[in-house]
């Protein structure tokens, strides 16, 4: 039985998607499948030779791969809701199409979420072009979970919200270096949210409505991942995991219009109490 469904939303990033799939092809550990939902303006990103080759590698290694088109575009939240509706595994990894995973990352995240029993765990993406840009003041909010994560409410302006600086630039890299962990060790820490690489307990995500709030948003929006994570955190807790094995490819954004922030427009707990 597939333990993890890896869900990849993609648009107009053939080279980046190929790199993302190459990272997945190098993963060992729990059985996983891959579903790509493409919304490119032209041919799908997965149709380029490099991405197609990585799809063949994954399939050769016994990993089911589904290649889907989800058009017309109705926003990021709808894209994630579409992907989630295709999932059936106990855990779902939402992985952006511009993130490379180092070998062992999927196994580490799976070990973390099954050990902690929380709603989600994540590896914050690292911008390695910032390796020489050390920001001690942005690392100050770092605090480890000494117990399994408990439900938290993260509100703008709160102490919990201030943790967002932990994930800027190469901050996750610098935090991991400071910990000096032995190979195979990991630490769970408190977060505001995690972008780019998040492993959810699917039942706990669906219990708070998943991304069904997409109907309350205009097509152009951002922050849908933040909102979903905050809803899960309020019910089941969540954590970041160090060291992070997620590397941001630092490609230009495909979402230039960020005037509508889902996390600020839609009520954070709109469906959480009704679906528990």
MARTINU-728836 format. One record per residue (C-alpha): x, y, z. Coordinates in nm, 4 decimals. Each point is the difference from the previous one (the first is absolute). Example, Ala and Ser with C-alpha at 12.3 -4.5 7.8 and 13.67 -1.06 7.14 Angstrom:
REM MARTINU-728836
ATOM        x        y        z
ATOM   1.2300  -0.4500   0.7800
ATOM   0.1370   0.3440  -0.0660
END
This chain:
REM MARTINU-728836
ATOM        x        y        z
ATOM   0.0000   0.0000   0.0000
ATOM   0.1251   0.3483  -0.0871
ATOM   0.0913   0.1870   0.3174
ATOM   0.0492   0.3476  -0.1477
ATOM  -0.1578   0.1750  -0.2960
ATOM   0.2360   0.2716  -0.1245
ATOM  -0.2077   0.2828  -0.1482
ATOM   0.1746   0.2428  -0.2344
ATOM  -0.1773   0.3100  -0.1342
ATOM   0.1804   0.1277  -0.3108
ATOM  -0.0152   0.2808  -0.2518
ATOM   0.2477   0.1089  -0.2693
ATOM   0.3053  -0.1516   0.1709
ATOM   0.1276  -0.2914  -0.2102
ATOM   0.3651   0.0173   0.1118
ATOM  -0.0905   0.0537   0.3645
ATOM  -0.2577  -0.2810  -0.0058
ATOM   0.2589  -0.2367  -0.1471
ATOM   0.2341   0.0873   0.2871
ATOM  -0.2772  -0.0538   0.2535
ATOM  -0.0780  -0.3410  -0.1483
ATOM   0.3691  -0.0914   0.0009
ATOM   0.0053   0.0646   0.3735
ATOM  -0.3029  -0.2234   0.0472
ATOM   0.1561  -0.2757  -0.2104
ATOM   0.2878  -0.0146   0.2500
ATOM  -0.2256  -0.0490   0.3035
ATOM  -0.0072  -0.3278   0.1890
ATOM  -0.2149  -0.1076   0.2924
ATOM  -0.3797  -0.0036   0.0111
ATOM  -0.1873  -0.0897  -0.3173
ATOM  -0.1255   0.3082  -0.1801
ATOM  -0.1814   0.1080  -0.3114
ATOM   0.0291   0.3278  -0.1901
ATOM  -0.2836   0.2081  -0.1419
ATOM   0.0798   0.3076  -0.2089
ATOM  -0.2750   0.2490  -0.0763
ATOM   0.1106   0.2340  -0.2768
ATOM  -0.1444   0.3399  -0.0868
ATOM   0.2545   0.1215  -0.2547
ATOM  -0.0950   0.2547  -0.2642
ATOM   0.1384  -0.2238  -0.2747
ATOM   0.0950  -0.3647   0.0080
ATOM   0.0213  -0.1521   0.3487
ATOM   0.3304   0.0278   0.1826
ATOM   0.0147  -0.3782   0.0340
ATOM   0.0102  -0.0348  -0.3807
ATOM   0.3559   0.1326  -0.0350
ATOM   0.2664  -0.2670  -0.0649
ATOM   0.1731   0.0364   0.3385
ATOM  -0.3211  -0.0208   0.2032
ATOM  -0.1303  -0.2872  -0.2140
ATOM   0.3232  -0.1891   0.0634
ATOM  -0.0344   0.0428   0.3748
ATOM  -0.3597  -0.1233  -0.0182
ATOM   0.1301  -0.3124  -0.1716
ATOM   0.2651  -0.0439   0.2688
ATOM  -0.2602   0.0249   0.2756
ATOM  -0.2279  -0.2495  -0.1717
ATOM   0.2898  -0.2376  -0.0616
ATOM   0.0721   0.0137   0.3748
ATOM  -0.3593  -0.1029   0.0682
ATOM  -0.1386   0.3422   0.0925
ATOM  -0.3408   0.0723  -0.1550
ATOM  -0.0063   0.3372  -0.1774
ATOM  -0.3183   0.1792  -0.1086
ATOM   0.0261   0.2864  -0.2501
ATOM  -0.3041   0.2259   0.0113
ATOM  -0.1151   0.3280  -0.1478
ATOM  -0.2173   0.2281   0.2128
ATOM  -0.1413   0.2742  -0.2224
ATOM  -0.1300   0.2639  -0.0052
ATOM   0.2017   0.1445   0.2864
ATOM  -0.2111   0.0928   0.2994
ATOM   0.2746   0.0892   0.2441
ATOM   0.2614  -0.1683   0.2150
ATOM  -0.2471  -0.1210   0.2627
ATOM  -0.2132  -0.1728  -0.2635
ATOM   0.3124  -0.1590  -0.1461
ATOM   0.0901  -0.1434   0.3409
ATOM  -0.3582  -0.1106   0.0621
ATOM   0.0046  -0.1777  -0.3367
ATOM   0.3200  -0.1828   0.0917
ATOM  -0.1272  -0.0946   0.3452
ATOM  -0.3170  -0.1454  -0.1528
ATOM   0.2206  -0.2480  -0.1904
ATOM   0.1810  -0.1204   0.3128
ATOM  -0.0761  -0.3180   0.1905
ATOM   0.3164  -0.0686   0.2025
ATOM   0.0132   0.0656   0.3761
ATOM   0.2476   0.2839  -0.0583
ATOM   0.0286   0.2623  -0.2734
ATOM   0.3104   0.2012  -0.0822
ATOM  -0.0721   0.3316  -0.1693
ATOM   0.3211   0.0711  -0.1889
ATOM   0.0455   0.3114  -0.2130
ATOM   0.1352  -0.0442  -0.3516
ATOM   0.3140   0.2024   0.0756
ATOM   0.1329  -0.2043   0.2943
ATOM   0.2719  -0.2669  -0.0105
ATOM   0.0039  -0.2568   0.2811
ATOM   0.3276  -0.1494   0.1129
ATOM   0.0003  -0.3801   0.0416
ATOM  -0.1600  -0.1175   0.3234
ATOM  -0.2282   0.3010   0.0414
ATOM  -0.3274  -0.1840  -0.0556
ATOM   0.0950  -0.2751   0.2463
ATOM   0.0997   0.2595   0.2605
ATOM  -0.3271   0.1915  -0.0313
ATOM  -0.1971  -0.3240   0.0233
ATOM   0.1908  -0.1041   0.3110
ATOM  -0.0634   0.3416   0.1533
ATOM  -0.3759   0.0110  -0.0585
ATOM  -0.0556  -0.3583   0.1175
ATOM   0.2119   0.0630   0.3100
ATOM  -0.1578   0.3347   0.0873
ATOM  -0.3586  -0.0859  -0.0927
ATOM  -0.0815   0.3590  -0.1016
ATOM  -0.1925   0.1358  -0.2966
ATOM   0.2983   0.0802  -0.2195
ATOM   0.3767   0.0375  -0.0117
ATOM   0.2015   0.1974  -0.2509
ATOM   0.3431   0.0716  -0.1356
ATOM   0.0362   0.3707  -0.0655
ATOM   0.1628   0.0637  -0.3368
ATOM   0.3567   0.1304   0.0065
ATOM   0.1286   0.2668  -0.2367
ATOM   0.3626  -0.1039  -0.0278
ATOM   0.0998   0.3160  -0.1858
ATOM  -0.0264   0.1598   0.3457
ATOM   0.2475  -0.2298   0.1742
ATOM   0.2299   0.2914   0.0835
ATOM  -0.2892   0.2138   0.1235
ATOM  -0.0251  -0.0976   0.3679
ATOM  -0.2860   0.1726   0.1851
ATOM   0.0258  -0.0675   0.3758
ATOM  -0.2902   0.2349   0.0807
ATOM  -0.2314  -0.2031  -0.2257
ATOM   0.0993  -0.3244   0.1729
ATOM  -0.0910   0.1325   0.3451
ATOM  -0.3587  -0.1411   0.0047
ATOM   0.1288  -0.3578  -0.0340
ATOM  -0.1514  -0.2287   0.2642
ATOM  -0.0089  -0.3777  -0.0063
ATOM  -0.2954  -0.2146   0.0892
ATOM   0.0978  -0.1903   0.3142
ATOM  -0.3279  -0.1932  -0.0176
ATOM  -0.2121  -0.1056  -0.2962
ATOM  -0.1468   0.3170  -0.1565
ATOM  -0.3218   0.1241   0.1568
ATOM  -0.2713   0.2062  -0.1696
ATOM   0.0947   0.3636  -0.0475
ATOM  -0.1719   0.3102  -0.1309
ATOM   0.2207   0.2143  -0.2222
ATOM  -0.1295   0.3546  -0.0407
ATOM   0.1644   0.2944  -0.1796
ATOM   0.2083   0.2021   0.2444
ATOM   0.0215  -0.2807   0.2555
ATOM   0.3151  -0.1572   0.1398
ATOM  -0.0780  -0.3108  -0.2031
ATOM  -0.0270   0.2076  -0.3176
ATOM   0.3490   0.1454   0.0520
ATOM   0.1485  -0.3440  -0.0695
ATOM  -0.0409   0.0602  -0.3739
ATOM   0.3508   0.1468  -0.0134
ATOM   0.1488  -0.3432   0.0710
ATOM  -0.0624  -0.1004  -0.3605
ATOM   0.1449   0.2992  -0.1847
ATOM   0.2921  -0.0402  -0.2412
ATOM   0.2375  -0.2726   0.1268
ATOM  -0.1164   0.0239   0.3615
ATOM  -0.1005  -0.3699   0.0200
ATOM   0.3522  -0.0927  -0.1076
ATOM   0.1568   0.2245   0.2625
ATOM  -0.2308  -0.1362   0.2707
ATOM   0.0935  -0.3585  -0.0852
ATOM   0.3703   0.0847   0.0036
ATOM  -0.0400   0.1481   0.3465
ATOM  -0.1614  -0.3225   0.1280
ATOM   0.2900  -0.2214  -0.1159
ATOM  -0.2232  -0.3032  -0.0318
ATOM   0.1359  -0.3466  -0.0646
ATOM  -0.0986  -0.1741  -0.3263
ATOM  -0.3583  -0.1200   0.0259
ATOM  -0.0917   0.2274   0.2916
ATOM  -0.2711   0.2618  -0.0300
ATOM  -0.1676   0.2640   0.2127
ATOM  -0.3583   0.1246   0.0000
ATOM  -0.0487   0.3726   0.0549
ATOM  -0.2797   0.2530   0.0292
ATOM  -0.1070   0.1829  -0.3142
ATOM  -0.2271   0.2653  -0.1399
ATOM  -0.0395  -0.2075  -0.3178
ATOM   0.2143  -0.1947  -0.2485
ATOM   0.0165   0.0654  -0.3724
ATOM   0.0798  -0.2337  -0.2857
ATOM   0.0320  -0.3437   0.1633
ATOM  -0.2664  -0.1069   0.2510
ATOM  -0.1063  -0.3511   0.0989
ATOM  -0.3564  -0.0171   0.1346
ATOM  -0.1945  -0.2679   0.1762
ATOM  -0.2668  -0.0115  -0.2699
ATOM  -0.2893  -0.0735   0.2352
ATOM   0.0927   0.2964   0.2213
ATOM   0.0268   0.2324  -0.2981
ATOM  -0.3343  -0.1126  -0.1364
ATOM  -0.1599   0.0309   0.3460
ATOM   0.0448   0.3781  -0.0163
ATOM  -0.1252   0.0259  -0.3565
ATOM   0.3232  -0.0373  -0.1928
ATOM   0.0123   0.2756  -0.2607
ATOM  -0.3762   0.0149  -0.0544
ATOM   0.0101   0.3709   0.0868
ATOM   0.1155   0.0625  -0.3588
ATOM  -0.3582   0.0948  -0.0904
ATOM   0.0298   0.3002   0.2357
ATOM   0.2988   0.1417  -0.1877
ATOM   0.0568   0.1765  -0.3308
ATOM   0.2170  -0.1778  -0.2548
ATOM   0.3003   0.2199   0.0821
ATOM   0.1070  -0.0673   0.3583
ATOM   0.2800  -0.1342   0.2160
ATOM   0.0323  -0.1315   0.3559
ATOM  -0.2258  -0.3005  -0.0511
ATOM   0.2633  -0.2335   0.1442
ATOM   0.0381   0.2228   0.3058
ATOM  -0.3733  -0.0021   0.0657
ATOM  -0.0289  -0.3788  -0.0282
ATOM   0.2960  -0.0496   0.2319
ATOM  -0.1415   0.2398   0.2583
ATOM  -0.3270  -0.1914   0.0025
ATOM   0.1794  -0.3297   0.0512
ATOM   0.2279   0.1518   0.2655
ATOM  -0.3029   0.1242   0.1937
ATOM  -0.1352  -0.3550   0.0194
ATOM   0.2978  -0.2352  -0.0096
ATOM   0.3226   0.2000   0.0155
ATOM   0.2830   0.0220  -0.2491
ATOM   0.3788   0.0219  -0.0058
ATOM   0.2994   0.0868  -0.2098
ATOM   0.2737  -0.2620  -0.0251
ATOM   0.3750   0.0630  -0.0029
ATOM   0.2195  -0.0624  -0.1811
ATOM  -0.1993   0.0936  -0.3078
ATOM   0.0605  -0.2062  -0.3096
ATOM  -0.2005   0.2384  -0.2210
ATOM   0.1944   0.2326  -0.2288
ATOM  -0.1771   0.2868  -0.1716
ATOM   0.0917   0.0296  -0.3680
ATOM  -0.0522   0.3773   0.0260
ATOM  -0.1935   0.0239  -0.3251
ATOM  -0.2160   0.3082  -0.0671
ATOM  -0.3435  -0.0230   0.1575
ATOM  -0.2962  -0.1046  -0.2118
ATOM  -0.2277   0.1975   0.2353
ATOM   0.0961   0.3675  -0.0449
ATOM  -0.3363   0.1313   0.1238
ATOM  -0.0135  -0.0489   0.3784
ATOM  -0.2452   0.2734   0.0930
ATOM  -0.2509  -0.2526   0.1386
ATOM   0.1494  -0.1999   0.2888
ATOM  -0.2211  -0.2992   0.0773
ATOM   0.1280  -0.0183   0.3565
ATOM  -0.1302   0.3520   0.0623
ATOM  -0.3180  -0.0075  -0.2101
ATOM  -0.1584  -0.3309   0.1040
ATOM  -0.0822  -0.0723   0.3635
ATOM   0.2789  -0.2245   0.1385
ATOM  -0.2438  -0.2285   0.1822
ATOM  -0.2921   0.0191  -0.2409
ATOM  -0.0379  -0.3768  -0.0416
ATOM   0.2193  -0.1279   0.2787
ATOM  -0.2615  -0.0211   0.2755
ATOM  -0.2707  -0.1353  -0.2292
ATOM   0.2068  -0.2906  -0.1352
ATOM   0.1751  -0.1267   0.3114
END
